């Protein structure tokens, strides 16, 4: 392949090879990062979504590019409350990967050597100063000459692989072809939860061996009735302000000291026993029934007895004489009326 490159003298943006050759960033994420990096100060206060809309990156493509920038430490978002009590999202977009602690220092103005392109409502930090022109005549620019990211970080990689490759991670001498013993269901689920923490917080990145060592503690949580989503929320919430120095030590401390109580067995409630059959005291042939309380009549006999009782009450009410009119009752109470003298 032949290459032909002419170095521009104006209207260009300096791009690091760590960004251009980043293996985990898509082309949309790289273009969006470089586009925002080259914006003037008066356009830097717009939200990241508006810049992406100008580039034609919308919908799922924008969500994917934003997610990759957040996961790899190039984009940091923070909810802040303004003077009038309104909440807004502050975005910080950097051309280098930053930890949450470093991003907080940049927001406070403590970064002097980090070149950062801000997002919505963030001032520009670390803008390059315009220096004096170099002495001498112009010379040709050498294109390339820098190894890709994966080749530069081959010996000391900050992002180890998340999955163990077959034949590379063996503990102790094993015979060839010997199958690895399967993990119990709770232990395997706990290991998957620990390996998934890297997607929620980059500071809780665990390797396969580290997650395998803590899987038994996580399995105890699952055995006590805690779901995988609840365990992930407990391990990723309320992180220290200064950041997590050791992911293994931090997670082991939380798994041990925040372990919930052992679920108590449910109290056994004895089933109610049915009463014995007793003879009904009602008329007719002798028959048995099962009483609910202390009644002596079965259901049909009890309803018939109640019907007869109310019939007698109605007959007694009909035999009573009609009540006197109110005038006669008034005369009986006040006595006979006397004529005035």
matplotlib code that plots the C-alpha trace (Angstrom):
import matplotlib.pyplot as plt

x = [0.0, 1.3, 0.7, 0.8, 0.3, 0.7, 0.9, -1.7, -0.6, -3.9, -7.4, -6.2, -6.6, -3.8, -4.8, -3.0, -2.2, -3.7, -7.0, -6.8, -5.6, -7.6, -8.9, -12.0, -13.4, -15.6, -15.1, -18.1, -16.6, -13.2, -14.7, -16.9, -13.9, -11.7, -14.5, -15.1, -11.4, -11.0, -13.9, -13.3, -14.1, -17.4, -18.8, -17.5, -20.5, -23.0, -24.0, -22.3, -25.6, -25.8, -22.3, -23.1, -26.3, -24.2, -22.0, -25.0, -24.4, -27.9, -30.0, -28.3, -25.0, -24.7, -25.7, -23.0, -20.3, -21.1, -21.1, -17.7, -16.3, -17.7, -16.4, -12.9, -12.6, -12.8, -16.2, -17.3, -20.8, -22.0, -25.4, -25.1, -27.7, -27.5, -28.1, -31.8, -32.2, -32.4, -30.5, -28.2, -25.7, -22.1, -20.0, -16.3, -14.7, -11.0, -8.5, -6.8, -8.3, -9.1, -10.2, -13.1, -10.7, -8.6, -11.8, -12.9, -9.5, -9.9, -13.3, -11.8, -9.0, -6.2, -5.0, -2.2, -0.7, -3.8, -5.4, -9.2, -12.0, -15.1, -18.7, -21.8, -21.3, -17.6, -14.8, -11.8, -9.0, -5.4, -5.7, -2.3, -0.5, 0.6, 4.4, 7.0, 7.8, 10.7, 14.0, 15.0, 13.3, 10.4, 11.1, 9.1, 6.9, 7.5, 4.2, 3.8, 6.7, 4.6, 3.5, -0.2, -1.6, -1.6, 2.1, 3.1, 1.3, 2.1, 4.4, 2.4, -1.2, -3.6, -6.5, -6.0, -8.3, -11.6, -11.9, -9.3, -7.9, -7.8, -4.4, -3.0, -4.3, -3.7, -3.2, -0.7, 0.4, -2.4, -2.4, -3.2, -6.8, -8.0, -11.3, -11.7, -14.1, -17.4, -18.2, -21.3, -24.2, -24.0, -20.2, -20.4, -23.1, -21.0, -18.0, -20.1, -21.4, -17.8, -16.5, -19.5, -18.6, -16.1, -19.0, -20.5, -17.2, -13.8, -12.1, -13.6, -11.9, -11.1, -9.1, -10.3, -8.1, -9.2, -12.8, -12.4, -10.8, -13.8, -16.5, -17.1, -17.9, -20.3, -21.9, -22.7, -24.7, -26.7, -27.3, -28.9, -31.5, -29.8, -30.3, -27.4, -28.7, -28.9, -25.4, -24.1, -25.8, -24.3, -20.8, -20.9, -22.7, -21.2, -17.6, -14.8, -14.3, -10.6, -11.2, -10.6, -6.9, -7.3, -10.4, -9.7, -9.3, -12.3, -14.6, -13.4, -14.1, -17.6, -18.5, -17.4, -18.6, -21.9, -23.0, -26.8, -28.2, -28.9, -32.6, -34.7, -36.8, -40.5, -42.4, -44.5, -48.2, -50.2, -53.1, -56.5, -58.1, -61.7, -64.2, -65.8, -69.3, -72.2, -75.9, -78.2, -80.8, -83.4, -86.6, -86.7, -84.5, -81.3, -78.4, -74.9, -73.1, -69.7, -70.0, -67.9, -68.3, -70.7, -74.0, -76.4, -78.3, -77.1, -77.3, -80.8, -82.3, -80.9, -82.4, -85.7, -85.7, -84.9, -87.7, -90.2, -88.9, -89.6, -93.0, -94.0, -92.7, -94.7, -97.9, -97.4, -96.9, -100.2, -102.2, -101.2, -104.0, -103.4, -101.7, -103.9, -103.9, -101.8, -104.7, -106.1, -102.7, -102.3, -105.7, -104.9, -101.6, -103.1, -106.5, -109.9, -110.1, -111.9, -113.9, -112.6, -114.5]
y = [0.0, 3.5, 6.4, 10.1, 12.7, 16.5, 18.2, 20.9, 24.4, 25.6, 24.3, 21.0, 19.2, 17.4, 13.7, 11.3, 7.9, 6.4, 7.8, 7.1, 3.5, 2.8, -0.8, -0.4, 2.8, 2.8, 5.2, 7.3, 7.6, 8.7, 11.2, 12.7, 13.0, 14.6, 16.9, 18.3, 18.5, 21.0, 23.2, 26.9, 28.1, 29.7, 26.4, 24.2, 24.8, 22.8, 19.3, 16.4, 15.2, 18.4, 18.0, 14.4, 15.5, 17.9, 15.0, 12.8, 10.5, 9.9, 7.2, 4.0, 5.0, 8.0, 5.9, 3.3, 5.9, 7.7, 4.4, 3.5, 7.0, 6.6, 3.0, 3.9, 7.0, 9.7, 11.1, 11.8, 13.0, 14.5, 15.7, 19.1, 21.5, 25.1, 28.2, 28.3, 24.6, 23.2, 20.0, 19.8, 17.3, 18.5, 16.7, 16.5, 15.1, 14.5, 13.4, 11.1, 8.4, 9.8, 8.2, 9.7, 11.2, 12.8, 14.1, 15.7, 17.3, 18.7, 20.1, 21.9, 23.4, 21.2, 19.7, 21.7, 19.2, 17.3, 18.5, 18.3, 19.2, 20.1, 19.1, 21.0, 23.9, 23.1, 25.6, 24.7, 23.2, 22.9, 24.7, 24.7, 28.0, 29.7, 29.7, 31.4, 30.0, 27.5, 28.6, 27.4, 26.6, 24.3, 20.6, 17.7, 15.8, 12.2, 10.2, 7.3, 6.0, 5.2, 1.7, 1.0, 1.1, -2.7, -3.0, -0.2, -1.7, -5.3, -5.8, -3.7, -3.7, -1.7, -3.7, -7.4, -9.8, -10.5, -14.1, -16.8, -18.3, -22.1, -23.4, -20.1, -19.9, -23.2, -23.5, -26.2, -29.1, -30.5, -33.3, -32.6, -33.1, -33.2, -31.3, -28.5, -29.2, -27.2, -24.6, -24.9, -22.8, -20.1, -19.8, -19.5, -16.8, -14.9, -15.0, -13.6, -10.7, -9.8, -9.8, -7.6, -4.8, -3.4, -2.2, -0.2, 1.2, 1.0, 1.1, -2.3, -4.1, -7.7, -10.4, -13.9, -15.2, -12.4, -12.9, -16.7, -16.0, -13.8, -16.0, -18.0, -14.9, -13.6, -17.1, -16.8, -13.6, -15.4, -18.4, -16.0, -14.8, -11.7, -11.4, -10.7, -7.2, -6.4, -7.7, -5.6, -2.5, -3.0, -3.4, -0.4, 2.2, 4.7, 4.4, 6.3, 9.9, 9.4, 6.4, 2.7, 1.8, -2.0, -3.5, -6.9, -5.5, -3.2, -5.9, -8.5, -6.0, -5.2, -8.9, -9.8, -6.9, -6.2, -9.8, -10.0, -12.1, -15.8, -16.2, -17.5, -20.6, -19.9, -20.8, -24.0, -23.2, -26.4, -27.0, -26.8, -30.1, -30.9, -31.4, -34.7, -35.6, -35.1, -35.9, -33.0, -32.0, -31.0, -32.9, -35.7, -38.7, -38.8, -37.5, -36.3, -33.1, -31.5, -28.3, -25.2, -23.8, -25.0, -25.2, -28.2, -27.9, -28.6, -26.0, -27.0, -27.6, -24.3, -22.3, -24.0, -23.2, -19.6, -19.3, -20.7, -18.3, -15.2, -16.5, -16.7, -13.2, -11.9, -13.6, -12.1, -8.6, -9.0, -9.9, -6.7, -3.9, -1.0, 2.0, 4.9, 8.1, 10.8, 13.0, 10.2, 9.5, 13.2, 13.3, 10.2, 11.8, 15.3, 14.3, 15.5, 19.0, 21.5, 24.5, 27.8, 29.6]
z = [0.0, -0.9, 1.3, 0.5, 3.3, 3.3, 6.7, 6.9, 7.8, 9.3, 10.3, 11.7, 15.0, 16.8, 17.4, 19.6, 18.2, 21.4, 20.3, 16.5, 17.0, 20.1, 19.7, 21.8, 20.3, 17.2, 14.3, 15.5, 18.9, 17.6, 15.1, 17.8, 20.2, 17.6, 16.5, 20.0, 20.7, 17.8, 18.6, 19.5, 23.0, 22.1, 20.9, 23.7, 26.0, 23.8, 24.9, 23.3, 21.7, 19.6, 18.3, 17.4, 15.6, 13.5, 12.4, 11.6, 14.5, 16.0, 17.6, 18.6, 16.9, 19.2, 22.3, 21.4, 20.8, 24.1, 26.0, 24.7, 25.6, 29.2, 29.7, 28.4, 30.6, 27.9, 28.9, 32.4, 33.4, 36.7, 37.9, 39.5, 41.1, 40.1, 42.1, 41.4, 42.4, 38.8, 38.1, 35.0, 33.6, 33.4, 30.7, 30.6, 27.4, 27.5, 24.8, 27.4, 29.6, 33.1, 36.3, 38.3, 40.8, 37.9, 36.3, 39.6, 39.8, 36.3, 37.1, 40.1, 38.0, 39.4, 36.1, 34.4, 32.0, 30.8, 27.6, 28.1, 25.8, 28.0, 27.4, 28.4, 30.9, 31.4, 30.8, 28.7, 30.7, 29.6, 26.2, 24.4, 24.6, 21.4, 21.5, 19.5, 16.0, 15.8, 14.5, 11.1, 7.8, 7.3, 7.0, 5.8, 8.3, 8.9, 8.6, 10.9, 12.9, 16.1, 17.1, 17.7, 21.1, 21.5, 20.5, 22.9, 25.8, 25.2, 28.2, 30.7, 29.8, 32.1, 30.6, 31.0, 29.2, 30.9, 29.9, 30.4, 27.3, 27.2, 28.1, 29.4, 33.0, 34.7, 38.5, 39.3, 37.1, 35.0, 32.6, 29.0, 28.1, 31.8, 32.0, 34.5, 37.3, 36.9, 39.6, 41.7, 40.4, 43.2, 42.8, 39.0, 39.3, 41.9, 39.6, 36.7, 38.9, 40.0, 36.4, 35.3, 37.8, 35.3, 33.1, 36.0, 37.4, 35.9, 39.3, 40.2, 37.3, 38.3, 36.5, 36.1, 39.0, 41.3, 40.6, 41.1, 44.5, 45.6, 44.0, 47.2, 49.2, 46.5, 46.4, 50.1, 49.4, 46.6, 48.9, 51.5, 49.0, 47.5, 43.7, 41.3, 40.6, 44.3, 44.9, 42.0, 43.3, 46.8, 45.5, 43.2, 45.3, 47.7, 46.5, 48.5, 47.5, 46.8, 44.5, 45.0, 45.3, 45.3, 43.7, 45.3, 48.8, 48.6, 47.3, 49.8, 52.7, 51.5, 50.8, 54.4, 56.4, 54.6, 54.5, 55.2, 58.0, 57.5, 56.4, 59.3, 58.6, 58.5, 61.6, 61.2, 61.5, 62.4, 60.2, 61.9, 62.6, 61.6, 64.4, 65.0, 63.6, 66.0, 65.7, 64.8, 67.5, 64.9, 63.9, 61.4, 61.0, 62.9, 60.9, 61.6, 60.8, 61.5, 63.7, 63.1, 66.7, 69.4, 67.4, 67.9, 64.6, 61.1, 58.4, 56.9, 60.4, 61.7, 58.8, 59.2, 63.0, 62.3, 59.8, 62.3, 65.0, 62.8, 61.7, 65.4, 66.0, 63.1, 64.4, 67.9, 66.3, 64.3, 67.5, 69.2, 69.0, 66.7, 68.4, 69.5, 67.4, 68.8, 69.9, 72.1, 73.5, 74.3, 76.0, 78.1, 79.3, 80.0, 81.3, 80.3, 79.0, 81.4, 80.3, 81.5, 84.2]

ax = plt.figure().add_subplot(projection="3d")
ax.plot(x, y, z, "-o")
ax.set_aspect("equal")
plt.show()
